[in-house]
């Protein structure tokens, strides 16, 4: 997992919830690079933008507390 992206997610959690509530997002280098209704959709969009991988998947949900790193 990318520590800098994890910190970015925590720091921007309020705005991310406002913008993406109920969605999954993929984050790399402090930027949302994929959005979808499922983790698979967000990851697919992210892989189209960043084929070499290396991003974090996060469910934007008020009760979610798990962040997934994807190589």
QUISULPE-V793864 format. One record per residue. N is the residue number from 0. PSI is psi in radians with two decimals (* if undefined). BURIAL is + if it has 9 or more other C-alpha atoms within 8 Angstrom, else -. D_LAST is the distance of its C-alpha to the last C-alpha in Angstrom with 2 decimals. Layout:
N PSI BURIAL D_LAST
N PSI BURIAL D_LAST
This chain:
0 2.55 - 8.29
1 1.92 - 9.95
2 -0.67 - 13.62
3 -0.66 - 15.10
4 -0.63 + 13.44
5 -0.81 + 14.48
6 -0.69 - 17.89
7 -0.74 + 18.10
8 -0.78 + 17.59
9 -0.80 - 20.32
10 -0.60 - 22.57
11 0.31 - 22.49
12 -0.68 - 22.51
13 -0.81 - 26.06
14 -0.69 - 25.57
15 -0.68 + 22.36
16 -0.73 + 24.38
17 -0.76 - 27.22
18 -0.55 - 25.23
19 0.38 + 22.80
20 2.31 + 24.51
21 0.02 - 23.78
22 2.93 + 20.66
23 2.49 + 16.90
24 2.69 + 15.21
25 2.32 + 11.89
26 2.40 + 12.14
27 2.33 + 11.16
28 0.72 - 13.79
29 0.49 + 16.23
30 2.42 - 16.42
31 2.04 + 16.07
32 -0.03 + 14.47
33 2.49 + 14.75
34 2.44 + 17.37
35 2.95 + 18.51
36 -0.34 + 20.67
37 2.85 - 17.89
38 -0.66 + 14.19
39 -0.76 - 14.00
40 -0.78 + 16.04
41 -0.73 + 14.15
42 -0.70 + 10.78
43 -0.80 + 12.97
44 -0.73 + 14.62
45 -0.73 + 11.63
46 -0.48 + 10.43
47 -0.61 - 14.12
48 -0.61 - 14.21
49 1.40 - 11.07
50 -0.39 - 10.46
51 0.02 - 8.23
52 -2.82 + 5.34
53 1.14 - 4.48
54 2.96 + 6.74
55 2.40 + 8.64
56 2.34 + 10.68
57 2.32 + 14.22
58 2.18 + 17.42
59 1.63 + 20.27
60 2.40 + 22.95
61 -0.43 - 25.64
62 -0.06 - 25.06
63 2.47 - 21.27
64 0.41 - 19.96
65 2.34 - 16.43
66 2.33 - 13.25
67 2.32 - 9.92
68 2.39 + 6.60
69 2.18 + 3.77
70 * - 0.00
